[in-house]
Amino acid sequence: MVAMGQSAPSAERLTTADGYLAEAWADLAAHDDRLRGLAVEVRFDRGVAHLTGEVADLADLRLLRDLVGRLAGVLGVWCRVGVAGRDPVVVDLGCGATKQWPGNLGLDIYPAAGVDAVADLSGSLPLADDSVDVFFAVHILEHLIDFLPLLDECHRVLRPGGVLHVMSPWWRHVNAVADPTHVRLLDVQTFKGICGQRPPGTPRWYPLHASCDGASVFADLTPLPPDAPGPSRGHLARFFD
């Protein structure tokens, strides 16, 4: 979370902090027996941890995400890790000409160089149930009058253990209002509502991580099965008031 009125960190500070995070992770990986032998690389870019490589099962991947996310200063944990020999299926929503990672499937309402399929993100996604491991919604939710149907579609399409990565302008930063195509304002607390009590039968989310750096809001969400318990109050207190 971020204090009210706090300015965004400078690029120099973020780069310096990335060096600290890399050292902190290397020290943890060297001394935690659970991490030894895992063929995963962790790289930090402006506070976002990028995980690549392969693990034997989803439990290893969940452990990695959790441990990286506990490091002070990590804003999000973006993951492209194979599980048991299968490469992840990663989809960029509203990608335009630029994808978060080469090889991602790009969806956008307008055709462009990076778009693999044209789709209206306010409607049904042209993707099968339980077919995607990772969604990126980077600077897209603020453009939708109602983004909850898109989140419900992501919930439908994500495989068990899959993750939706969100990045949007923070409502108190000028970037949130400088673009006239922005129609929604977001805060970390927005994701508390998304992950909180919702009507019966509504898709439910578990927050793996949520943060704000004074300019952008980040959230990593994973779908909850209908009968699974929700996040504990202690877990929610890590991210939300």
C-alpha positions in Angstrom: 0.0 0.0 0.0 1.0 3.6 -0.2 0.4 6.6 2.0 -2.1 9.2 0.8 -0.4 11.9 -1.2 2.9 10.0 -1.5 4.6 10.8 -4.8 5.8 8.0 -7.2 9.4 6.9 -6.7 12.0 8.1 -9.2 13.3 5.8 -11.9 16.7 6.0 -10.1 15.3 4.8 -6.8 13.4 2.0 -8.5 16.5 0.8 -10.3 18.5 0.9 -7.0 15.8 -1.0 -5.2 15.8 -3.7 -7.9 19.5 -4.3 -7.0 18.5 -4.7 -3.3 15.7 -7.1 -4.2 18.0 -9.2 -6.4 20.5 -9.5 -3.5 17.7 -10.3 -1.0 16.3 -13.0 -3.2 19.7 -14.5 -3.9 20.3 -14.7 -0.1 16.9 -16.3 0.5 17.4 -18.8 -2.3 20.8 -19.8 -1.0 19.5 -20.5 2.5 16.0 -21.9 2.0 16.2 -25.7 1.3 12.7 -25.6 -0.3 14.1 -23.5 -3.2 17.2 -25.6 -3.9 17.1 -27.4 -7.2 14.3 -25.3 -8.7 15.1 -24.2 -12.2 13.6 -20.7 -12.0 15.1 -17.3 -12.6 13.9 -14.3 -10.7 14.5 -10.8 -12.2 13.3 -7.5 -10.8 12.3 -4.6 -13.0 11.0 -1.4 -11.3 9.8 -3.4 -8.4 8.0 -6.1 -10.4 9.5 -9.6 -10.0 9.6 -11.6 -13.3 9.7 -15.4 -12.8 10.8 -17.7 -15.7 11.8 -21.3 -15.9 10.2 -24.6 -14.8 9.0 -26.4 -11.7 7.7 -29.9 -11.0 4.3 -29.0 -9.8 1.9 -26.1 -8.9 2.8 -26.3 -5.2 6.4 -25.3 -6.0 5.2 -22.4 -8.2 2.8 -21.2 -5.4 5.7 -21.3 -2.9 7.9 -19.3 -5.2 5.3 -16.6 -5.8 4.6 -16.4 -2.1 8.2 -16.1 -1.0 9.1 -13.5 -3.7 6.0 -11.5 -2.9 7.0 -11.3 0.8 10.1 -9.3 0.0 9.7 -5.6 1.0 9.4 -3.5 -2.1 8.0 -6.0 -4.5 5.0 -4.5 -6.3 3.9 -7.6 -8.2 5.0 -11.1 -9.1 4.7 -11.7 -12.9 5.2 -15.3 -13.8 6.0 -17.3 -16.9 7.0 -20.6 -15.4 6.4 -24.1 -16.9 4.9 -26.8 -14.7 5.8 -30.5 -15.2 7.1 -30.0 -18.7 4.2 -27.9 -20.0 4.8 -24.3 -21.1 2.3 -21.8 -19.7 -0.4 -20.3 -21.9 -0.1 -16.6 -21.4 -2.7 -14.0 -22.7 -2.2 -10.3 -23.0 -5.6 -8.4 -22.8 -5.7 -5.1 -24.7 -2.1 -5.6 -25.8 -2.1 -3.3 -28.8 1.2 -3.6 -30.6 3.2 -4.5 -27.5 3.0 -7.7 -25.5 4.4 -8.1 -22.0 6.4 -11.1 -23.2 7.1 -12.3 -26.7 5.0 -15.4 -27.5 2.0 -14.3 -25.5 -1.4 -14.5 -27.1 -2.6 -11.0 -27.7 -6.2 -9.9 -27.6 -7.4 -6.5 -28.5 -10.5 -4.8 -29.9 -8.4 -3.2 -32.7 -6.1 -5.1 -35.0 -2.4 -4.3 -34.6 1.0 -5.9 -35.1 0.9 -7.7 -31.7 -2.8 -8.7 -31.8 -3.4 -12.4 -32.5 -7.2 -12.2 -32.1 -9.6 -9.3 -32.3 -12.0 -9.4 -29.3 -14.3 -7.0 -27.5 -13.0 -7.2 -23.9 -16.3 -6.0 -22.6 -18.0 -9.2 -23.8 -17.2 -12.9 -23.9 -13.5 -13.9 -24.5 -13.0 -16.2 -27.4 -11.2 -18.7 -25.1 -12.3 -22.1 -23.7 -12.9 -22.8 -20.0 -9.7 -23.7 -18.0 -7.4 -23.0 -21.0 -5.1 -20.2 -19.8 -2.4 -20.1 -17.1 -1.7 -16.3 -17.0 -3.6 -13.2 -18.0 -2.1 -9.8 -18.2 -4.5 -6.8 -17.9 -1.9 -4.0 -18.1 -3.5 -0.5 -18.5 -6.8 -1.9 -19.7 -9.3 -2.0 -16.8 -9.4 1.8 -16.5 -10.6 2.0 -20.1 -13.7 -0.2 -19.4 -16.9 1.3 -18.0 -17.7 -2.0 -16.3 -14.6 -4.3 -15.9 -16.3 -6.9 -13.6 -17.6 -8.9 -16.6 -14.0 -9.1 -17.9 -12.8 -10.4 -14.6 -15.6 -13.0 -14.6 -14.5 -14.1 -18.0 -10.8 -14.4 -16.8 -12.1 -16.5 -13.9 -13.8 -18.8 -16.3 -10.9 -19.2 -18.6 -8.1 -19.5 -16.0 -6.9 -23.0 -15.1 -6.7 -23.9 -11.4 -3.7 -22.1 -9.9 -3.7 -19.5 -12.8 -3.1 -15.9 -12.2 -4.5 -12.6 -13.4 -1.9 -9.8 -13.3 -3.4 -6.3 -13.2 -1.6 -2.9 -13.5 -3.5 0.4 -13.7 -3.0 4.0 -12.9 -3.5 4.9 -9.3 -6.5 7.2 -8.9 -4.5 10.0 -7.1 -1.8 10.2 -9.8 -2.2 12.6 -12.8 -1.9 9.7 -15.2 -5.2 8.4 -14.1 -7.1 11.5 -15.3 -4.7 12.8 -18.0 -5.9 10.3 -20.6 -9.5 11.1 -21.7 -10.1 7.5 -22.6 -9.9 6.5 -18.9 -13.3 6.0 -17.5 -12.6 4.2 -14.2 -10.3 5.1 -11.3 -8.6 2.3 -9.3 -7.0 1.9 -5.9 -5.6 -1.0 -4.0 -8.9 -1.0 -2.0 -10.7 -1.7 -5.3 -9.2 -5.2 -5.2 -10.3 -5.7 -1.6 -13.8 -5.3 -2.9 -13.2 -7.7 -5.8 -11.7 -10.3 -3.4 -14.3 -9.7 -0.6 -17.8 -10.9 0.0 -19.7 -11.1 -3.3 -23.2 -12.4 -4.1 -23.6 -16.3 -4.1 -22.6 -17.8 -7.4 -20.3 -14.9 -8.3 -16.8 -15.8 -9.3 -14.4 -15.3 -6.3 -10.8 -14.3 -6.3 -7.9 -14.7 -3.9 -5.3 -11.9 -3.7 -1.8 -13.3 -4.1 -0.4 -9.7 -4.0 -1.6 -6.1 -4.2 0.3 -2.9 -4.0 0.7 0.7 -5.2 3.9 2.7 -5.9 2.3 6.1 -6.0 1.7 6.0 -9.7 0.3 2.6 -10.5 -1.8 0.0 -8.8 -0.8 -3.7 -9.0 -2.7 -6.9 -8.2 -2.1 -10.6 -8.7 -5.3 -12.5 -8.4 -6.0 -16.3 -8.6 -9.5 -17.8 -9.0 -11.1 -19.5 -6.0 -13.3 -22.6 -6.5 -16.9 -22.2 -5.4 -16.5 -24.3 -2.2 -13.0 -23.0 -1.2 -12.5 -20.8 1.9 -11.8 -17.2 1.2 -8.6 -15.4 2.3 -8.1 -15.0 6.0 -8.3 -11.6 7.7 -4.6 -11.8 8.3 -3.8 -12.3 4.7 -6.1 -9.5 3.6 -4.4 -7.2 6.2 -1.1 -7.6 4.2 -2.6 -5.5 1.4 -5.8 -3.8 2.5 -7.1 -1.4 5.2 
